[in-house]
Amino acid sequence: MAVRWVPALVVAALWWWAVLRMVLEPGQTGFVEGAMIAGGWGLSLLPVHVASAAAGRRQPATQRPTRAWRRRRSDAGSDPS
């Protein structure tokens, strides 16, 4: 399991290095740092679009999807019971 975490930590450390270099020395950064920052930001958006499809495949067939809860309006009055 640690074998999967090592490359992820290395890539994260390189991304943070590029971000800090861009912030601290903006005149000294080049194409590689900019590409690394843009690529990391783009990858951070990926789970937002992939999560719902991946979560739908993992659910058991007997589980129902949740329903939205409708809030009562404050001017509707109280429940008579």
GUDREN-622867 format. One record per residue (C-alpha): z, x, y; residue in one letter; residue number from 1. Coordinates in Angstrom, 3 decimals, m for minus. Example, Ala and Ser with C-alpha at 12.3 -4.5 7.8 and 13.67 -1.06 7.14 Angstrom:
<pts>
<zz 7.800 | xx 12.300 | yy m4.500 | r A | k 1> .
<zz 7.140 | xx 13.670 | yy m1.060 | r S | k 2> .
</pts>
This chain:
<pts>
<zz 0.000 | xx 0.000 | yy 0.000 | r M | k 1> .
<zz 0.703 | xx 2.893 | yy 2.383 | r A | k 2> .
<zz m2.855 | xx 4.078 | yy 1.871 | r V | k 3> .
<zz m4.112 | xx 1.104 | yy 3.886 | r R | k 4> .
<zz m1.634 | xx 1.646 | yy 6.725 | r W | k 5> .
<zz m2.429 | xx 5.310 | yy 7.362 | r V | k 6> .
<zz m6.023 | xx 4.771 | yy 8.617 | r P | k 7> .
<zz m4.888 | xx 1.783 | yy 10.693 | r A | k 8> .
<zz m2.153 | xx 3.848 | yy 12.352 | r L | k 9> .
<zz m4.569 | xx 6.714 | yy 13.016 | r V | k 10> .
<zz m7.085 | xx 4.368 | yy 14.658 | r V | k 11> .
<zz m4.313 | xx 2.711 | yy 16.688 | r A | k 12> .
<zz m3.044 | xx 6.104 | yy 17.868 | r A | k 13> .
<zz m6.568 | xx 7.140 | yy 18.891 | r L | k 14> .
<zz m7.043 | xx 3.871 | yy 20.763 | r W | k 15> .
<zz m3.773 | xx 4.312 | yy 22.658 | r W | k 16> .
<zz m4.734 | xx 7.914 | yy 23.432 | r W | k 17> .
<zz m7.997 | xx 6.666 | yy 24.952 | r A | k 18> .
<zz m6.226 | xx 3.965 | yy 26.964 | r V | k 19> .
<zz m3.625 | xx 6.367 | yy 28.323 | r L | k 20> .
<zz m6.297 | xx 8.922 | yy 29.146 | r R | k 21> .
<zz m8.284 | xx 6.255 | yy 31.000 | r M | k 22> .
<zz m5.199 | xx 5.152 | yy 32.962 | r V | k 23> .
<zz m3.758 | xx 8.597 | yy 33.723 | r L | k 24> .
<zz m6.989 | xx 10.556 | yy 34.267 | r E | k 25> .
<zz m9.746 | xx 8.068 | yy 35.153 | r P | k 26> .
<zz m12.076 | xx 10.765 | yy 36.483 | r G | k 27> .
<zz m11.875 | xx 12.837 | yy 33.304 | r Q | k 28> .
<zz m12.682 | xx 10.115 | yy 30.773 | r T | k 29> .
<zz m16.075 | xx 9.843 | yy 29.211 | r G | k 30> .
<zz m18.241 | xx 7.598 | yy 27.113 | r F | k 31> .
<zz m16.214 | xx 8.123 | yy 23.921 | r V | k 32> .
<zz m12.962 | xx 6.925 | yy 25.459 | r E | k 33> .
<zz m14.651 | xx 3.931 | yy 27.071 | r G | k 34> .
<zz m16.398 | xx 2.982 | yy 23.848 | r A | k 35> .
<zz m13.171 | xx 3.323 | yy 21.903 | r M | k 36> .
<zz m11.263 | xx 1.123 | yy 24.347 | r I | k 37> .
<zz m13.994 | xx m1.534 | yy 24.412 | r A | k 38> .
<zz m14.307 | xx m1.486 | yy 20.626 | r G | k 39> .
<zz m10.561 | xx m1.847 | yy 20.119 | r G | k 40> .
<zz m10.429 | xx m4.717 | yy 22.572 | r W | k 41> .
<zz m13.349 | xx m6.404 | yy 20.816 | r G | k 42> .
<zz m11.650 | xx m6.006 | yy 17.438 | r L | k 43> .
<zz m8.491 | xx m7.546 | yy 18.833 | r S | k 44> .
<zz m10.443 | xx m10.759 | yy 19.416 | r L | k 45> .
<zz m11.746 | xx m10.889 | yy 15.847 | r L | k 46> .
<zz m8.626 | xx m12.332 | yy 14.142 | r P | k 47> .
<zz m8.668 | xx m15.300 | yy 16.518 | r V | k 48> .
<zz m12.027 | xx m16.410 | yy 15.168 | r H | k 49> .
<zz m11.490 | xx m15.403 | yy 11.534 | r V | k 50> .
<zz m7.929 | xx m16.654 | yy 11.025 | r A | k 51> .
<zz m8.729 | xx m20.344 | yy 10.604 | r S | k 52> .
<zz m11.396 | xx m19.746 | yy 7.954 | r A | k 53> .
<zz m9.207 | xx m17.290 | yy 6.029 | r A | k 54> .
<zz m6.162 | xx m19.567 | yy 6.224 | r A | k 55> .
<zz m8.198 | xx m22.529 | yy 4.967 | r G | k 56> .
<zz m9.191 | xx m20.694 | yy 1.821 | r R | k 57> .
<zz m5.614 | xx m19.743 | yy 0.944 | r R | k 58> .
<zz m4.131 | xx m23.224 | yy 1.143 | r Q | k 59> .
<zz m3.453 | xx m25.033 | yy m2.116 | r P | k 60> .
<zz m5.600 | xx m28.087 | yy m2.778 | r A | k 61> .
<zz m2.556 | xx m30.405 | yy m2.720 | r T | k 62> .
<zz m1.529 | xx m29.473 | yy 0.824 | r Q | k 63> .
<zz m2.659 | xx m31.860 | yy 3.566 | r R | k 64> .
<zz m3.646 | xx m30.648 | yy 6.991 | r P | k 65> .
<zz m1.071 | xx m31.272 | yy 9.703 | r T | k 66> .
<zz m1.545 | xx m34.059 | yy 12.214 | r R | k 67> .
<zz m1.176 | xx m33.780 | yy 15.952 | r A | k 68> .
<zz 1.940 | xx m35.308 | yy 17.453 | r W | k 69> .
<zz 1.358 | xx m37.697 | yy 20.308 | r R | k 70> .
<zz 4.049 | xx m37.602 | yy 22.947 | r R | k 71> .
<zz 5.167 | xx m40.862 | yy 24.452 | r R | k 72> .
<zz 4.520 | xx m41.316 | yy 28.115 | r R | k 73> .
<zz 7.618 | xx m41.312 | yy 30.254 | r S | k 74> .
<zz 6.621 | xx m44.606 | yy 31.897 | r D | k 75> .
<zz 6.242 | xx m46.428 | yy 28.558 | r A | k 76> .
<zz 9.889 | xx m47.471 | yy 28.478 | r G | k 77> .
<zz 12.428 | xx m47.049 | yy 25.737 | r S | k 78> .
<zz 12.205 | xx m48.188 | yy 22.156 | r D | k 79> .
<zz 13.732 | xx m51.710 | yy 21.772 | r P | k 80> .
<zz 15.562 | xx m50.825 | yy 18.538 | r S | k 81> .
</pts>
